[in-house]
Amino acid sequence: MLVRVDHAADAVYLNLTDRPLKDSDEVDDGIVVDYDEGGIVGIEMLCSMCGPKFCSMKITQDVRDYAAMLNDPAKRAVAGAEALTAEEGMKQVSRKFIDMGAEVYVDKAAAVKESNKAL
């Protein structure tokens, strides 16, 4: 038996025999079984790190796409975000930090929630 791990594709393949495969079936979400005339020759498990229902790779890509969109002023307005540059946004958050006392740990949960509404 040979085990191959493809980190880029987030997949693990168990090669059970040297025989070539003839057919494949997805038997469950993210599990593909490869067959030949004699039976199972291999099993592939997709999304091996976190499972097909919660894909950390997809979430990471979605966050990257969203961040890239926010850096484009034309697309930012479509998303409902203010048309701030990254520098303007950092200045706004810095002012908020100073207005709240310039403390890293704040015990005033209500004040934090209220100040986040402005952002």
Backbone bond lengths (Angstrom), bond angles and torsions (degrees), N, CA, C in turn:
res aa  C-N    CA-C-N  psi(-1)  N-CA   C-N-CA  omega(-1)  CA-C   N-CA-C  phi
1 M - - - 1.456 - - 1.527 107.91 -
2 L 1.330 114.56 139.18 1.459 121.63 178.89 1.523 108.12 -122.83
3 V 1.329 116.81 134.33 1.461 121.71 177.92 1.524 107.43 -112.18
4 R 1.337 116.03 126.06 1.461 121.33 176.19 1.521 108.19 -116.77
5 V 1.317 115.73 135.22 1.460 121.69 177.99 1.524 107.80 -116.51
6 D 1.318 115.76 125.79 1.458 121.65 176.97 1.527 107.17 -112.67
7 H 1.341 116.08 97.50 1.462 120.41 -176.49 1.522 111.86 -65.88
8 A 1.320 117.13 -36.01 1.464 120.23 -179.28 1.519 111.23 -64.42
9 A 1.321 116.99 -38.74 1.470 121.13 -179.97 1.523 111.89 -91.77
10 D 1.332 117.10 -4.74 1.463 122.36 -177.21 1.525 110.12 54.10
11 A 1.340 115.37 55.07 1.464 120.61 -177.47 1.526 109.97 -139.32
12 V 1.331 114.14 152.10 1.458 121.99 174.55 1.525 106.86 -125.90
13 Y 1.340 116.60 133.56 1.456 120.64 178.74 1.515 109.17 -120.81
14 L 1.332 116.55 127.08 1.462 123.17 175.15 1.520 107.01 -102.17
15 N 1.335 116.67 109.63 1.451 121.87 178.47 1.528 106.96 -92.45
16 L 1.333 117.84 110.00 1.455 122.23 -172.90 1.520 113.67 -88.46
17 T 1.333 117.42 -18.31 1.466 121.51 -177.47 1.523 109.62 -153.31
18 D 1.312 116.32 165.85 1.468 120.84 177.26 1.526 112.04 -85.35
19 R 1.327 117.92 -5.79 1.467 121.20 -178.02 1.533 109.46 -68.46
20 P 1.342 117.74 142.61 1.466 120.40 178.32 1.527 110.96 -72.78
21 L 1.323 115.73 148.83 1.458 119.01 -179.66 1.514 110.57 -81.08
22 K 1.328 115.31 151.93 1.469 121.53 177.69 1.523 111.99 -113.64
23 D 1.325 116.21 -27.21 1.458 119.94 -175.41 1.518 109.13 -155.37
24 S 1.327 116.20 160.23 1.465 121.98 179.15 1.521 109.42 -138.59
25 D 1.323 115.36 147.55 1.461 121.78 175.15 1.516 108.99 -136.19
26 E 1.340 115.59 136.81 1.460 119.17 171.36 1.520 106.36 -86.13
27 V 1.333 116.35 106.90 1.461 121.36 -174.11 1.522 112.69 -85.80
28 D 1.317 117.31 -18.50 1.463 123.05 177.54 1.528 106.30 -159.25
29 D 1.334 117.46 169.40 1.463 120.30 178.30 1.522 109.95 -55.24
30 G 1.328 115.96 116.31 1.453 120.35 175.23 1.515 115.76 79.82
31 I 1.331 118.91 8.63 1.469 121.49 178.59 1.521 108.64 -123.98
32 V 1.344 115.66 117.03 1.460 121.97 -178.67 1.527 108.18 -116.07
33 V 1.327 115.94 128.93 1.460 121.67 178.75 1.528 108.22 -107.69
34 D 1.342 116.47 128.91 1.459 122.66 177.81 1.524 109.78 -100.12
35 Y 1.363 116.29 137.40 1.461 122.18 -176.02 1.518 111.44 -124.64
36 D 1.317 115.54 159.61 1.452 122.58 161.14 1.531 106.06 -130.45
37 E 1.338 117.99 -167.98 1.467 118.91 -178.42 1.530 112.57 -63.64
38 G 1.333 116.66 -26.85 1.460 120.60 -176.05 1.519 114.90 -90.16
39 G 1.315 118.78 -8.59 1.456 120.57 179.93 1.513 112.35 137.30
40 I 1.307 115.25 -151.15 1.463 122.06 -175.54 1.530 109.79 -78.58
41 V 1.326 116.23 130.90 1.465 120.54 176.55 1.528 112.06 -110.11
42 G 1.334 116.89 -18.43 1.453 118.87 -179.92 1.514 112.53 -170.76
43 I 1.314 115.03 161.59 1.469 122.03 179.36 1.523 107.47 -135.08
44 E 1.336 115.70 129.55 1.463 121.03 177.24 1.519 108.77 -113.04
45 M 1.329 115.62 131.22 1.455 121.16 177.14 1.520 107.89 -114.16
46 L 1.323 115.61 111.20 1.458 121.65 179.37 1.520 108.78 -84.78
47 C 1.295 116.80 158.51 1.473 121.55 -178.66 1.521 109.95 52.11
48 S 1.309 116.28 51.62 1.458 121.17 -173.93 1.521 113.59 -69.22
49 M 1.350 117.67 -23.15 1.466 119.59 -177.86 1.512 112.96 -79.57
50 C 1.340 116.59 -38.57 1.456 117.22 -170.94 1.516 113.77 -136.78
51 G 1.290 119.87 -5.82 1.460 121.97 177.54 1.518 112.16 93.12
52 P 1.340 116.23 156.53 1.466 120.35 -175.57 1.525 114.42 -71.04
53 K 1.315 118.29 -19.88 1.465 121.05 -178.13 1.531 112.18 -81.75
54 F 1.330 116.61 -24.19 1.464 121.71 -179.90 1.515 107.20 -136.93
55 C 1.305 116.56 96.92 1.466 120.90 -174.73 1.521 109.87 -101.79
56 S 1.315 116.29 105.21 1.462 119.80 -179.41 1.526 111.34 -64.21
57 M 1.335 117.42 -30.68 1.458 119.55 178.26 1.528 110.69 -66.71
58 K 1.331 117.51 -40.47 1.466 121.00 178.88 1.523 110.21 -67.68
59 I 1.326 116.64 -42.49 1.459 120.13 179.12 1.526 109.93 -61.57
60 T 1.332 117.38 -43.20 1.456 121.26 178.53 1.521 110.85 -60.87
61 Q 1.334 116.46 -43.66 1.468 119.36 179.36 1.527 110.79 -66.40
62 D 1.328 117.66 -39.32 1.464 120.49 177.66 1.528 111.21 -60.72
63 V 1.337 116.49 -41.47 1.466 120.56 178.81 1.529 110.19 -65.49
64 R 1.337 116.85 -41.78 1.469 119.72 177.92 1.525 111.13 -62.46
65 D 1.336 116.03 -43.59 1.466 119.91 179.18 1.523 111.06 -62.29
66 Y 1.334 116.63 -42.12 1.458 121.16 -179.99 1.535 110.52 -64.33
67 A 1.334 116.43 -43.36 1.467 120.40 179.26 1.526 110.55 -63.58
68 A 1.323 116.98 -41.36 1.466 120.14 178.47 1.522 110.41 -63.28
69 M 1.327 116.25 -38.81 1.455 120.81 179.00 1.527 110.43 -65.15
70 L 1.320 117.56 -39.27 1.463 120.16 179.97 1.522 112.40 -68.97
71 N 1.320 117.38 -22.30 1.468 120.63 177.71 1.519 112.44 -81.98
72 D 1.320 116.73 -6.69 1.475 120.92 178.09 1.525 107.32 -103.70
73 P 1.347 119.22 109.80 1.469 121.64 -175.76 1.524 113.77 -54.74
74 A 1.313 118.07 -35.90 1.467 120.51 -179.27 1.527 111.62 -66.62
75 K 1.331 116.67 -36.43 1.468 120.56 -178.93 1.526 112.02 -84.27
76 R 1.324 116.43 -24.98 1.462 120.74 -177.64 1.521 111.02 -61.50
77 A 1.307 117.97 -40.97 1.464 121.78 -178.96 1.517 110.86 -65.57
78 V 1.325 117.33 -34.43 1.467 121.10 178.39 1.520 110.31 -64.62
79 A 1.324 117.22 -35.98 1.464 121.59 -178.93 1.518 112.37 -78.08
80 G 1.320 117.30 -4.49 1.456 120.51 179.36 1.513 113.17 86.35
81 A 1.315 117.34 8.42 1.455 120.33 179.61 1.527 109.10 -89.19
82 E 1.313 115.00 153.54 1.459 118.86 175.67 1.522 108.87 -65.41
83 A 1.312 116.00 150.58 1.458 120.74 -178.54 1.520 110.16 -82.99
84 L 1.318 117.46 63.97 1.461 122.55 177.87 1.519 108.99 -99.38
85 T 1.311 115.43 147.04 1.456 118.70 170.21 1.527 106.96 -78.66
86 A 1.310 116.45 167.51 1.462 120.14 178.42 1.526 110.40 -59.45
87 E 1.328 116.51 -40.23 1.467 120.37 -179.81 1.534 111.00 -64.67
88 E 1.331 117.14 -42.27 1.474 120.45 178.11 1.528 110.32 -63.23
89 G 1.329 116.23 -40.72 1.461 120.20 179.06 1.515 112.13 -63.19
90 M 1.343 116.69 -41.53 1.465 120.10 178.06 1.527 110.93 -65.60
91 K 1.338 117.09 -38.21 1.475 120.13 177.40 1.531 109.83 -63.60
92 Q 1.333 116.87 -40.77 1.461 120.85 -179.83 1.528 110.58 -62.92
93 V 1.322 117.20 -44.85 1.464 120.57 179.62 1.527 110.25 -68.32
94 S 1.329 118.15 -35.37 1.465 120.84 177.19 1.521 111.14 -63.79
95 R 1.352 116.33 -42.39 1.480 119.56 177.18 1.529 110.45 -61.78
96 K 1.318 116.86 -42.12 1.468 120.85 178.76 1.525 110.07 -60.82
97 F 1.331 117.26 -43.47 1.459 122.07 179.51 1.527 110.95 -60.00
98 I 1.326 116.49 -45.16 1.469 120.94 179.54 1.526 110.61 -67.17
99 D 1.341 117.39 -41.31 1.464 121.65 179.13 1.525 111.94 -62.17
100 M 1.324 116.77 -29.17 1.463 120.05 -179.00 1.529 112.26 -89.54
101 G 1.334 117.81 7.02 1.455 120.65 175.02 1.510 114.38 107.38
102 A 1.311 118.59 1.62 1.471 123.27 178.17 1.519 112.23 55.13
103 E 1.326 116.21 38.84 1.456 121.31 176.80 1.523 108.84 -110.74
104 V 1.343 115.40 138.70 1.461 119.37 -179.23 1.523 110.12 -72.10
105 Y 1.321 118.38 -43.18 1.455 122.14 -179.75 1.519 108.91 -102.52
106 V 1.309 116.78 117.85 1.458 122.00 -176.57 1.521 108.50 -115.67
107 D 1.333 116.33 129.06 1.457 121.07 179.54 1.522 112.19 -87.43
108 K 1.292 116.69 -7.26 1.458 120.97 -174.21 1.538 109.59 -92.73
109 A 1.317 116.84 78.43 1.466 121.10 -176.74 1.522 111.72 -59.24
110 A 1.311 117.49 -39.75 1.459 120.50 -179.60 1.527 110.92 -64.06
111 A 1.334 116.77 -40.22 1.465 120.55 179.25 1.527 110.81 -64.66
112 V 1.302 116.56 -38.15 1.463 120.14 179.12 1.522 110.00 -66.17
113 K 1.334 117.18 -46.19 1.462 120.58 179.10 1.525 110.97 -59.87
114 E 1.323 116.16 -42.90 1.468 120.28 -179.56 1.525 110.78 -65.12
115 S 1.325 117.69 -41.83 1.465 120.20 -178.81 1.518 111.43 -69.27
116 N 1.318 118.48 -27.22 1.469 121.56 177.91 1.520 111.81 -70.41
117 K 1.307 117.27 -23.38 1.478 119.57 178.82 1.515 111.26 -63.07
118 A 1.331 116.36 -31.60 1.463 120.53 -178.98 1.524 111.68 -70.64
119 L 1.314 116.78 -24.37 1.465 120.60 -179.09 1.507 107.84 -85.08
